[in-house]
Amino acid sequence: MGSAARFTGSSIIVTGAGSGFGEASARRFAAEGGRVLLADIDVTGAQRVAQAIEAQGGEALALEVDVSQEAAIVQMVEAAQTAFGSVDVLVNNAGYSHLNKLLWKITVEEFDAVFAVNVRGVFLGCKHVIPLMIEQGGGAIVNIASIGAIAPRPGVTPYNGTKGAVLTMTKGLALEVARHKIRVNAVNPVAADTGFMRGATGKAELSEEMRANLISSVPLGRMAEPADIASAVTYLASEDAAFLTGTGLNVDGGRSI
Ligand SMILES: NC(=O)c1ccc[n+]([C@@H]2O[C@H](COP(=O)([O-])OP(=O)(O)OC[C@H]3O[C@@H](n4cnc5c(N)ncnc54)[C@H](O)[C@@H]3O)[C@@H](O)[C@H]2O)c1
């Protein structure tokens, strides 16, 4: 990790910050001096994380936001602007997967719903933060894609399609905003045992067999941890990554080699 104060004076929005990768990233930003707006459709989760950050002397604000809804995103950006005076970093992390099943068993409603959150949500976040960042003279956006965008596996094909879209939008957008000193990067995590897995598997807990199966494809021999993703997110958002834009950082223990 870099210096303890990489984000002092910075205002950061993290979507899906009430759990998993978003929670770990928000806590890391706050620990490094950032003021964090925690947006989540699960406002109780976002409030829990905000309280934990404040208890450690950090600055945080929790807000109920459904990232698939434009009005909610507009409100989120306004809330950060009002509370903190700027938006220096946006982490588009909120996302979920439909249940693991073959493409032809997936309903049109399930397909549309996962694209609405994972793709429209990222589009809306970028759309409403970029004009502010242009006015401010710069900023950084980090999108959470997935290793499934690069090396898909069966059972989550539309979900992986959403992450392919996120990765491609990351690259195209990086070109559109580079002259405004805005960097746009993505993180591609391998499987982690977060709330996400409960949605994808429909089970409260990963079975030992499922866990062993997931681990068997990872050369470094374990699943991802939220802290692994938080390290990558804060790195890409920080000045340590000043010359990186349009990248997709594989945080996958070698799974995609
Ligand atoms: N866990 C994995 O194996 C894995 C692997 C690769 C990528 N990802 C991606 O990482 C991101 C974070 O997932 P996680 O693993 O931390 O899971 P998680 O379920 O622990 O966290 C996701 C958070 O997003 C929130 N959310 C869901 N829909 C939302 C909406 N419409 N608006 C606002 N918030 C919403 C949830 O309430 C939750 O707090 C997701 O984009 C996911 O697709 C996860």
The ligand as an ORCA input file, in Angstrom:
! r2SCAN-3c Opt
* xyz 0 1
  N     -17.737    -11.812     -5.808
  C     -17.320    -12.225     -6.982
  O     -17.035    -13.405     -7.201
  C     -17.151    -11.230     -8.101
  C     -16.255    -11.553     -9.136
  C     -16.089    -10.627    -10.168
  C     -16.782     -9.434    -10.153
  N     -17.650     -9.153     -9.124
  C     -18.339     -7.871     -9.160
  O     -17.942     -7.115     -8.036
  C     -18.926     -6.141     -7.729
  C     -19.211     -6.163     -6.235
  O     -19.738     -7.406     -5.878
  P     -19.400     -8.131     -4.492
  O     -18.709     -9.397     -4.851
  O     -18.782     -7.200     -3.555
  O     -20.888     -8.553     -4.049
  P     -21.830     -8.040     -2.871
  O     -23.155     -8.641     -3.168
  O     -21.191     -8.345     -1.565
  O     -21.880     -6.466     -3.063
  C     -22.616     -5.846     -4.080
  C     -23.350     -4.649     -3.501
  O     -24.058     -4.007     -4.592
  C     -25.342     -3.651     -4.117
  N     -26.277     -3.510     -5.240
  C     -26.831     -4.498     -5.977
  N     -27.676     -3.983     -6.885
  C     -27.646     -2.641     -6.723
  C     -28.316     -1.558     -7.334
  N     -29.205     -1.758     -8.316
  N     -28.024     -0.298     -6.924
  C     -27.142     -0.085     -5.906
  N     -26.509     -1.070     -5.272
  C     -26.760     -2.333     -5.660
  C     -25.734     -4.763     -3.163
  O     -26.773     -4.353     -2.280
  C     -24.408     -5.052     -2.457
  O     -24.255     -4.279     -1.285
  C     -20.138     -6.490     -8.606
  O     -20.162     -5.606     -9.718
  C     -19.850     -7.907     -9.059
  O     -20.449     -8.193    -10.292
  C     -17.838    -10.030     -8.108
*
